[in-house]
Amino acid sequence: MTNFVLVAGTWLGAWAWDEVAAELRGAGHGVHALTLSGLAEKQDTQPAGQQTHVRDIVDEVGRLGLRDVVLVGHSYAGIPVGQVAERIGDRLRRVVFVDANAPVDGESFLSGWPSDHVRQAIADHDGYWP
């Protein structure tokens, strides 16, 4: 059995994986969909950033004692999922990026984005993307 940890992008929560999770469970796999701190239904819980999101995922893998983990990151979640892959060591089986940003050592999430509009929106909101 493989344990899938499914992490959706910024404006989505664990619920975004409901159909995928059902298919994987039907095939006999363990499925753990995760909403990152400060996003979706956890929007009002706490201000959160990228390193909080990395901790969310690492903590979930540890809390559940998961092994043979396939980390799946969608959109923004590719960044923290990629960082988590380095931190969970031999528990990791594979990383899957679904229409996702992939982390690049020494680069920011926005490094690959040519959008001045996005950068300005972040600057106008004290470092947060509204």
GUTOR-987795 format. One record per residue: chain; x, y, z of N, C-alpha, C in turn. Coordinates in steps of 0.2 Angstrom, whole numbers, plus 5000, padded with zeros to 4 digits. Example, Ala and Ser with C-alpha at 12.3 -4.5 7.8 and 13.67 -1.06 7.14 Angstrom:
<atoms>
["A" [5066 4972 5039] [5062 4978 5039] [5066 4984 5039]];
["A" [5064 4989 5035] [5068 4995 5036] [5064 5000 5039]];
</atoms>
This chain:
<atoms>
["A" [5004 4994 5000] [5000 5000 5000] [5004 5006 5000]];
["A" [5003 5011 4996] [5006 5017 4996] [5002 5022 5000]];
["A" [5005 5027 5003] [5002 5032 5007] [5003 5039 5003]];
["A" [4997 5041 5000] [4997 5048 4996] [4996 5053 5001]];
["A" [5000 5058 5001] [4998 5065 5004] [4997 5070 4999]];
["A" [4991 5072 4999] [4989 5076 4993] [4988 5084 4996]];
["A" [4991 5088 4993] [4991 5095 4995] [4989 5100 4989]];
["A" [4984 5103 4990] [4981 5108 4985] [4984 5114 4985]];
["A" [4983 5118 4980] [4986 5125 4979] [4983 5130 4984]];
["A" [4985 5136 4983] [4983 5141 4988] [4976 5143 4989]];
["A" [4971 5143 4984] [4964 5144 4985] [4960 5138 4986]];
["A" [4963 5133 4987] [4959 5126 4988] [4961 5123 4995]];
["A" [4957 5118 4997] [4958 5115 5003] [4958 5107 5001]];
["A" [4959 5103 5006] [4959 5096 5006] [4953 5093 5001]];
["A" [4947 5097 5002] [4941 5094 4998] [4943 5094 4991]];
["A" [4947 5098 4988] [4949 5098 4981] [4951 5091 4978]];
["A" [4953 5087 4983] [4956 5080 4981] [4950 5075 4982]];
["A" [4944 5077 4984] [4939 5072 4985] [4938 5066 4980]];
["A" [4938 5068 4974] [4937 5063 4969] [4943 5058 4968]];
["A" [4949 5062 4968] [4955 5058 4967] [4956 5053 4973]];
["A" [4955 5056 4979] [4956 5052 4985] [4951 5046 4985]];
["A" [4945 5047 4983] [4940 5041 4982] [4943 5035 4978]];
["A" [4946 5037 4972] [4949 5033 4967] [4955 5029 4970]];
["A" [4959 5033 4974] [4965 5030 4977] [4963 5025 4982]];
["A" [4959 5027 4987] [4956 5023 4992] [4953 5016 4989]];
["A" [4949 5017 4984] [4946 5011 4981] [4951 5006 4978]];
["A" [4957 5009 4976] [4963 5005 4974] [4967 5002 4980]];
["A" [4965 5004 4986] [4968 5001 4992] [4974 5005 4995]];
["A" [4974 5011 4993] [4980 5015 4995] [4977 5020 5001]];
["A" [4982 5022 5005] [4981 5027 5011] [4981 5033 5008]];
["A" [4976 5038 5009] [4976 5044 5006] [4975 5049 5012]];
["A" [4979 5055 5012] [4979 5060 5017] [4979 5066 5014]];
["A" [4973 5069 5012] [4973 5076 5009] [4973 5081 5015]];
["A" [4977 5086 5013] [4979 5091 5018] [4977 5098 5016]];
["A" [4974 5102 5020] [4973 5109 5019] [4979 5113 5023]];
["A" [4983 5117 5020] [4988 5121 5023] [4986 5126 5027]];
["A" [4989 5128 5033] [4988 5133 5037] [4987 5140 5034]];
["A" [4981 5143 5036] [4980 5150 5033] [4976 5150 5027]];
["A" [4975 5144 5024] [4972 5144 5017] [4965 5140 5018]];
["A" [4961 5142 5013] [4954 5138 5012] [4950 5139 5019]];
["A" [4948 5133 5021] [4944 5133 5027] [4948 5134 5033]];
["A" [4955 5134 5033] [4959 5136 5038] [4962 5144 5037]];
["A" [4958 5147 5033] [4960 5154 5032] [4961 5159 5038]];
["A" [4956 5158 5043] [4956 5162 5048] [4960 5159 5054]];
["A" [4964 5154 5053] [4967 5150 5059] [4973 5154 5061]];
["A" [4977 5156 5057] [4984 5159 5058] [4987 5162 5052]];
["A" [4991 5167 5053] [4995 5170 5047] [5000 5164 5045]];
["A" [5001 5163 5039] [5005 5157 5038] [5009 5159 5031]];
["A" [5015 5156 5031] [5019 5157 5025] [5022 5150 5023]];
["A" [5027 5151 5018] [5029 5145 5015] [5032 5140 5020]];
["A" [5036 5142 5025] [5039 5137 5030] [5034 5134 5035]];
["A" [5029 5138 5036] [5023 5135 5040] [5020 5129 5036]];
["A" [5019 5130 5029] [5017 5125 5025] [5021 5119 5025]];
["A" [5027 5120 5025] [5032 5114 5025] [5031 5111 5031]];
["A" [5031 5114 5037] [5030 5111 5043] [5023 5107 5044]];
["A" [5018 5110 5041] [5011 5107 5041] [5012 5100 5038]];
["A" [5015 5099 5032] [5016 5093 5029] [5021 5088 5032]];
["A" [5026 5091 5034] [5031 5086 5038] [5028 5084 5045]];
["A" [5024 5088 5048] [5021 5086 5054] [5015 5081 5053]];
["A" [5012 5082 5047] [5006 5077 5046] [5009 5070 5044]];
["A" [5015 5070 5040] [5018 5063 5039] [5021 5060 5045]];
["A" [5024 5064 5050] [5026 5062 5056] [5020 5059 5061]];
["A" [5015 5064 5061] [5010 5062 5066] [5006 5056 5064]];
["A" [5006 5054 5058] [5002 5048 5055] [5007 5042 5055]];
["A" [5014 5044 5056] [5019 5038 5055] [5019 5035 5048]];
["A" [5018 5039 5043] [5018 5037 5036] [5025 5035 5034]];
["A" [5025 5030 5030] [5030 5027 5026] [5028 5026 5019]];
["A" [5033 5025 5014] [5031 5024 5007] [5026 5029 5005]];
["A" [5028 5036 5006] [5024 5041 5005] [5025 5044 4998]];
["A" [5020 5045 4994] [5020 5049 4988] [5017 5056 4990]];
["A" [5021 5061 4989] [5019 5068 4990] [5016 5071 4984]];
["A" [5010 5073 4984] [5007 5076 4978] [5006 5084 4979]];
["A" [5009 5088 4975] [5008 5095 4976] [5005 5098 4970]];
["A" [4999 5102 4971] [4996 5106 4966] [4997 5113 4966]];
["A" [4999 5116 4960] [5000 5123 4960] [5005 5126 4965]];
["A" [5004 5131 4969] [5008 5133 4974] [5011 5128 4978]];
["A" [5007 5123 4980] [5009 5118 4985] [5015 5114 4982]];
["A" [5017 5114 4976] [5023 5111 4973] [5029 5113 4977]];
["A" [5029 5120 4979] [5035 5123 4982] [5036 5119 4989]];
["A" [5031 5120 4994] [5032 5116 5000] [5033 5109 5000]];
["A" [5029 5106 4995] [5030 5098 4994] [5037 5097 4992]];
["A" [5040 5100 4988] [5047 5099 4985] [5052 5100 4991]];
["A" [5051 5105 4996] [5055 5105 5001] [5054 5100 5006]];
["A" [5048 5098 5007] [5046 5092 5012] [5050 5086 5009]];
["A" [5050 5085 5003] [5053 5079 5000] [5060 5078 5003]];
["A" [5064 5083 5004] [5071 5083 5006] [5071 5082 5014]];
["A" [5065 5083 5017] [5065 5083 5025] [5063 5076 5027]];
["A" [5059 5072 5023] [5056 5066 5026] [5060 5060 5025]];
["A" [5066 5061 5021] [5071 5055 5020] [5068 5049 5018]];
["A" [5069 5043 5021] [5068 5037 5018] [5060 5035 5019]];
["A" [5056 5040 5021] [5049 5039 5021] [5046 5040 5014]];
["A" [5050 5044 5010] [5048 5046 5004] [5048 5041 4998]];
["A" [5043 5040 4994] [5044 5035 4989] [5044 5039 4982]];
["A" [5040 5045 4982] [5040 5049 4976] [5037 5055 4977]];
["A" [5038 5060 4972] [5035 5067 4973] [5032 5068 4966]];
["A" [5025 5070 4966] [5022 5071 4960] [5020 5079 4960]];
["A" [5021 5082 4955] [5019 5089 4954] [5013 5090 4949]];
["A" [5007 5092 4951] [5002 5092 4947] [5000 5100 4945]];
["A" [5002 5101 4939] [5001 5108 4937] [5004 5113 4942]];
["A" [5010 5112 4944] [5013 5115 4950] [5019 5118 4949]];
["A" [5021 5123 4953] [5027 5126 4953] [5032 5121 4957]];
["A" [5038 5120 4954] [5043 5116 4956] [5048 5120 4960]];
["A" [5050 5118 4966] [5056 5122 4969] [5062 5122 4965]];
["A" [5066 5128 4965] [5072 5128 4963] [5077 5131 4968]];
["A" [5082 5128 4970] [5087 5130 4975] [5089 5137 4973]];
["A" [5088 5142 4978] [5090 5148 4978] [5085 5153 4975]];
["A" [5079 5151 4972] [5074 5155 4969] [5068 5155 4973]];
["A" [5064 5161 4972] [5058 5161 4976] [5052 5159 4972]];
["A" [5047 5158 4975] [5041 5156 4971] [5039 5160 4965]];
["A" [5041 5167 4966] [5039 5171 4960] [5045 5172 4955]];
["A" [5050 5169 4956] [5056 5169 4951] [5054 5168 4944]];
["A" [5050 5163 4943] [5048 5161 4936] [5042 5164 4934]];
["A" [5039 5169 4938] [5033 5173 4935] [5035 5179 4932]];
["A" [5033 5181 4926] [5035 5187 4923] [5030 5193 4925]];
["A" [5025 5191 4929] [5019 5196 4930] [5021 5201 4935]];
["A" [5022 5208 4933] [5023 5213 4937] [5017 5215 4941]];
["A" [5011 5213 4939] [5004 5214 4942] [5004 5210 4949]];
["A" [5007 5204 4948] [5007 5199 4954] [5012 5202 4959]];
["A" [5018 5204 4957] [5023 5207 4961] [5020 5213 4965]];
["A" [5017 5218 4961] [5014 5224 4964] [5009 5222 4969]];
["A" [5004 5218 4968] [4999 5216 4972] [5002 5213 4979]];
["A" [5007 5209 4979] [5011 5207 4985] [5014 5213 4988]];
["A" [5017 5217 4985] [5021 5223 4988] [5015 5228 4991]];
["A" [5010 5228 4988] [5004 5233 4991] [5001 5230 4997]];
["A" [5002 5223 4998] [4999 5220 5004] [5004 5217 5009]];
["A" [5009 5221 5010] [5014 5219 5015] [5017 5212 5014]];
["A" [5018 5210 5008] [5021 5203 5007] [5016 5197 5006]];
["A" [5010 5199 5006] [5004 5194 5006] [5001 5195 4999]];
["A" [4999 5189 4996] [4996 5189 4989] [4988 5188 4991]];
["A" [4985 5194 4990] [4977 5194 4992] [4973 5189 4987]];
</atoms>
